[in-house]
Amino acid sequence: MNKDRFRKKYEMYDVLVLCANDVEYSETKTMMEEQSKDSIIYENFEGQNILFGLIGGKKVASTKLSSMGTLNENAVLTTLIKLSEILTISSIFMVGVCAGIKKEAKIGDVILSKEVVSYSVGKVKDGLMRRYHFIHRGKIFYPGNIYKTIDSILASERFKFSVEKGMVLSGDILLNSRRLKKILVRQYPNAIGLEMEGVGLALASSLLNHNNWLLIKGVSDIGFKKKGSENQDIAVKNALKVLEKVLRSNEFAIYEKNNIEEKTRNVLISGSFVNQHKLSDDVETFSYKLSQSLVRNNFKVVTGYGMVIGPAVVAGAYDMAKKCHYSLSTCLSTFPFPRSNNKEIQANLNAIKTDNRMTMTRNVKYAIFIYGYKENVPNNMADGMKDELYYAQENDAICIPIASTGFTAEKLWKIVKKEWDIYHPNANDVIKLLYDELETKSLDEAIDIVIKIINEYEKINKFE
């Protein structure tokens, strides 16, 4: 099955459960089979086995890492890059086993990662390799808002085992050194768990700009024992029970709606142009570069797909997504604006255009307007862009027409400037000066100015 067909078939499976060993994968598979009523789907994509089914009523994809322990950072990163090509991943849960390092820890307890420490980062004091001369300065990773949501969900839940939240230590050499464990416990007295793959997930998620991840680990051994394999099935089953409660809760559904579908990083590119115009090539080049720049700066581009500008915007976003190893769905959202020579069909398409414009502007924080040239109409004005300016303002989006692209965008720039307080009620003096430059600066400079305006607003929003 090719990538496009994979995406279309499994686009609703947006929660990913990662497993590191056979026991974790087997127990996850069993739960999915029980809850999916024989509708579990088995797929293989470029050597990666993937399960699709239900956990807690939520559509879930699950897979096992290609390796565990040594080089697990590469294993997780490689797996996520591959899956991001075919899935729209909203949340990632690593469900598995760990060692409990507190005296009160019991087999079957479950640990949630409030923070993950890569303990193998540090230095050798005075160049000596003797005992105690390695000073750990572990890199700390935080799972983001998803932790707070799940902490709130579990506050009212009761299990037959304890659910603890706190620091998890993670690294490749964990299972082979009892002495190292004792040193780590002294250096990280607040740590509650030890495991091997979590830092791989934390690092890979950081590199892929994915903030919605969490470790849910069951305790399969206590303290400094080297072997805990006989208890892994109990530990994984309990971890999965916690995951099931989370996915089944209304709070998680609200979290997904408010965070995963968050509009604050969405940027509309509104524009139109005609084919075979003498400036068409330049219009395409600018649209392509603008889209690239927005994706490179971690924004999601929203655009209509018509002629000239739409295809160039899509191409720019796609190109940058591939270069940055981003999932295309996290970088781009498009709405079709087709045309027909059949008058009856075209009348129906016109109604679709209005719906698309209202939907596009409802889900963006920033709206950029470029060009806008339409033949055989008064002043060659693209009325659709003017409608989108109105809809965007009604939905509290920041409107940024680029006057130097000319045509309709230049007219909209003047409208915004004249009614500045309506379109930019929270702007500071820096933003106002940058906006004025969009009338006179070159097109290449205009892209940098737009990014500066957006970043200035991002700073303001942090302190509101």
Secondary structure as UniProt FT lines:
FT   HELIX           3..10
FT   TURN            11..12
FT   STRAND          15..19
FT   HELIX           22..35
FT   TURN            36..38
FT   STRAND          41..45
FT   TURN            46..47
FT   STRAND          48..55
FT   TURN            56..57
FT   STRAND          58..64
FT   TURN            70..71
FT   HELIX           72..84
FT   TURN            85..86
FT   STRAND          91..100
FT   TURN            103..104
FT   TURN            107..108
FT   STRAND          110..118
FT   TURN            119..120
FT   STRAND          122..124
FT   HELIX           125..127
FT   TURN            131..132
FT   STRAND          134..136
FT   STRAND          139..141
FT   HELIX           145..154
FT   TURN            155..156
FT   STRAND          163..170
FT   TURN            172..173
FT   HELIX           174..176
FT   HELIX           178..187
FT   TURN            189..190
FT   STRAND          191..195
FT   HELIX           198..207
FT   TURN            208..209
FT   STRAND          213..222
FT   TURN            223..224
FT   HELIX           229..231
FT   HELIX           232..248
FT   HELIX           250..255
FT   HELIX           256..260
FT   TURN            264..265
FT   STRAND          266..272
FT   TURN            275..276
FT   TURN            278..279
FT   HELIX           280..296
FT   TURN            297..298
FT   STRAND          300..305
FT   HELIX           309..324
FT   HELIX           328..330
FT   STRAND          332..336
FT   HELIX           343..362
FT   STRAND          366..371
FT   TURN            375..376
FT   HELIX           378..380
FT   HELIX           383..394
FT   TURN            395..396
FT   STRAND          398..401
FT   HELIX           403..405
FT   HELIX           407..418
FT   HELIX           420..423
FT   TURN            425..426
FT   HELIX           429..437
FT   TURN            438..440
FT   HELIX           443..462
//
